[in-house]
Amino acid sequence: MSVKAKKSPTKTKVRKEREVPEVKLIPVYVMGKRYEVPEGLTLMKAMEYAGYRFIRGCGCRGGTCGACGTVYRKPGDYKLQVALACQKTVEPDMYITQIPFFPANRAQYEFAELTSAPEEVFKLYPELFRCVACNACTKACPQGIQVMDAISALKQGNIAEASRLSFECIQCGLCTSRCFGELAQYHMFQLARRIYGARIVPRAEHLADMVKAVNEGKYDNILNELKRVKKDELTKLYQEREEEPVTAGEDWRPKDKTYL
Amino acid sequence: MNLAYYPGCTLKTKAKNLEEPAIASMEVLAFKMEEITRWNCCGAVHSLADDDLIHQVAPVRNLIRAREQKKNELVTLCSFCFNTLKRANLLMKANAEKRNTINSFMDDEIDYSGEVNVVHLLEVLRDEIGWEALAQKVKLPLRDLKVAPYYGCMLLRPREVAIDNVEDPGILRKLVEALGATPVDFPESTRCCGSYQIISDPGVISAYAWNILSSALSHGAEALVLSCPLCDYDLGQGQKELVKKRAEFKGMPIFYFTQLLALALGLDPQVCHFELNYGDPESLLREKNLLS
C-alpha cells in the first residue's frame, strides 16, 4: 500500500482532503439509555444515529408537522423541557423521551350543525372548566403558544381570540400531556379555529364575484392569447410584466387596468 | 379616572347584562373601566381546604396580571370573582409559608404578596362617588319601583372580605335609594341562593328560591336586585319550577344593580340587555313608566 501511495502522490492527497474531521461525541440518554452521539445533531438524528428507526414520531423534519414532540431534562435542572426532535440539537447529558402521540379524546361533532356560540365548545369539551390556571400547558408548548391564555379565552367565550392565540399550534399534544385538569387543549383549539374560520371571520365576498367572473369567461381571451404565443415571446412577456412592488400599499393599481 | 377592571368569564358569556350597563354607567360617572389584559378564570370558588393551594393559583395569577400592569386596585362586578380574588389576596398577604409555596410553584410569574386591593364596584359607587353625588346624576328616578336588595353570600362572607356590615348590610339599599327606587328590606337578603348545588342537586334550588322570593314578596317587593350571576341563575332557574308548582306565584323580576343604575342614569335601555334576564322584567318597568 505504501509503495502504491508513493507512486501516486496525488491520490494520497485527495484522500487526505476527504478525511472526515474528527467529530466530538457527546453523551445523551434516550429513554434512559446512554449513547454517544455526534455533537450538532438534532435529537431526531441523534436517535437515528443511536440506532432507532422511526416508523411513527417523525414527519416533516422541518418543525411544522408536530409529529416529533419530545421531552427532555438536563442534569441539575428541575424543569422539564420540551422540543420538536427534528429542531432541537443535542446537548451533553440530556435525557430524551419522545412523546409523538398523547391520548386525548377528540369530540365528535357534525360541523354543519355547529354555530359560533361559546356553548358549542363548552358542550363538546366540558373539561374546559377543570382548568386551574397552573400554566403547565404553556410551559410545555414547543411553539411558544400562550396555551393557558387561549384556554382562558375559550372559557370567556372568545373563540376568535382562542383561534388567534393558537394559530401556530401543530397539534403535538404536549400541552395535554402535562395538563393537571385533563384538558385536550389541542383538540379544543382545532375546534375553535374551525368555528372561527367558518362562522366568525367575515366571508370574502369579492372571492365569489371573482370566481363568477372567471366562470363567465372574463379571462378566456387573454389566456388563449398567451397559449398561442411562442416560447421566446412568452419569456419576454414574463420578464417585462409589471410587478406589484413589495412595498406597495393597498391602493396600488397596475398600469393596464383592462382586467381589474 | 381609570379603574382597572376584572370581568370574569360569566360576564363575557351569560351575564353581559351585568357588565355592559356597568361600563356604560361608569363612563357617565366619569370612570373608565379598563379591562386588564391576559386575565383568566378567578378560580370560580374559594377552596376551603387548608392545604389545597393549587386552587389559589388562578386568582393569584390574575392579581399578578394586575400588578404587572401597574395596577394597585382591581375592580370586580361578579360577587363570586370578588370573593375568590379577595380571599386569595388576603392569603398571599397574611400567610408567608403558603405565599412562598405558591410563588415558587408559579416560577413563570413575578413574586406576589398581596399588593393589589380587590374591590367591588358597589364599593366604588359608595366610596369614590358617594350616594348623594350619585343621586344628583340620576336622570330617570326609579319612582315607585319596590326593590328588595339581595346580597347572597359572596359580598359579605367571610367577615374579612365583606364590603359592608355582615349582619345588617345597607350598601344595596343605599344604592336603590340613590336611584330613586323604594328599597324593601327583608330577612332573607343574606341567605344563600343554593350556589353550585344547582349542578349536583338541582331539585333543592327551587326550595331555596322560594324561601328568598316569598319572603321578599311578603315584604312588598316587586323585584330583586343583586350583583351575583350565580344567584341570578339559581333564582331564575328556581322560579321556573315555582311558577309551575305554585299557582299563586307569578314570578319575580331579578335585576343586576348595574341595570338599575344604567336605567336611572338615563342610558339607552338596550345597554341593559333585559332580554338576558329571567322572565319579563320589562313589563314591570313599563308599568312604572321607566321603559317606553
Interface residues (C-beta under 8 A of the other chain):
Chain A: K79 P118 E119 F129 C131 V132 A133 C134 N135 T138 K139 Q146 M148 D149 I151 S152 K155 Q156 G157 N158 F180
Chain B: P7 C9 K12 T13 R38 W39 N40 C41 G43 A44 I54 H55 V57 A58 R61 F105 M106 D107 D108
